Amino acid sequence: MKLMVNGEAHEVAAITLAELLAALDYEGDWLATAVNSDLVHKANRAEFQLSDGDRIEILSPMQGG
Amino acid sequence: MFDLLGTRLASRLLLGTAQYPSPAILADAVKASGTSVVTVSLRREMAGGKAGEKFWALISALGTKILPNTAGCHSVKEAVTTAKMAREVFGTSWIKLEVIGNHDTLQPDVFGLVEAARVLCEDGFAVLPYTTDDLVVAERLLGAGCKVLMPWCAPIGSALGPVNITALRAMRRHFPDVPLIVDAGLGRPSHAATVMELGFDAVLLNTAVAKAADPIGMARAFGKAVEAGREAFSSGMLEPRDVAVPSTPTIGRAVFS
């Protein structure tokens, strides 16, 4: 399946969002995820089914003004 | 003490966490400023990256309240989704709402801002909107559910200070009971003191401290200026006069000729 993850194209075997995070070595309570511009709660990642062409954003705390 | 959205804060200075020379200087500047609230953001994490973890550990250790922002968002959808992601990560419903309308001036898109504020307030957020000094926009933001307003006094990062004192004064007069925080454009401690003397409830700044030659010293200076300005406002300042008035008593002065 082809996905866009943080603006970069990826070809992955992951079916769910949680599997994608594990496959790409994303780990941590401080991460927030969105698929196609909508928040996917941490608790819902394991059951969230990805589709070909999905755009995934994986964000974490950063400096801000 | 200062009551902001039901939270008692020791300081009326809110401080940004970006652009410091190092994490250690950021931490020391936050402590030197005496601030009770720091602003943070969310950005893309690298695969396998731990940048967010390190920054989050640093900020958590400071013990201040966290105010996440939606900096860089140019649409209502972007801002709303970023706010929801921030609520999950930072565990707070407070959000500094930015919907940027112009790349050069970083001027808020006030139409998008009002729309995003309404969506987020209905969703239970405590929205602190980065706005202009326009009174009509301010009314709309309050109508959308905002309990606090954060007008700029000059473009973000410009260090120009209050470029339209008349507008800020009008805003204070027009909304006597709404907490007003000057956000963006402050360059010097005297700028912060000036807006606090006008009766603004607090100031939010970042670049003026982070990009100073000595951010820790500047953080301390801003903390003092904010306190001084507030105390001056509370103490009733003398109105300017066009004529000289002697301060030393004229009665009883010696006559030598």
Interface residues (C-beta under 8 A of the other chain):
Chain A: V5 N6 G7 L24 D25 Y26 G28 W30 L31 A32 T33 A34 S37 D38 L39 H41 K42 E57 I58 L59 S60 P61 M62 Q63 G64 G65
Chain B: G16 T17 A18 Q19 Y20 L26 T39 V40 S41 L42 R43 R44 E45 A47 G48 G49 K50 A51 G52 E53 F55 W56 I59 P68 N69 A71 K77 E78 T81 T82 K84 M85 A86 E88 V89 F90 I156 G157 N206 T207
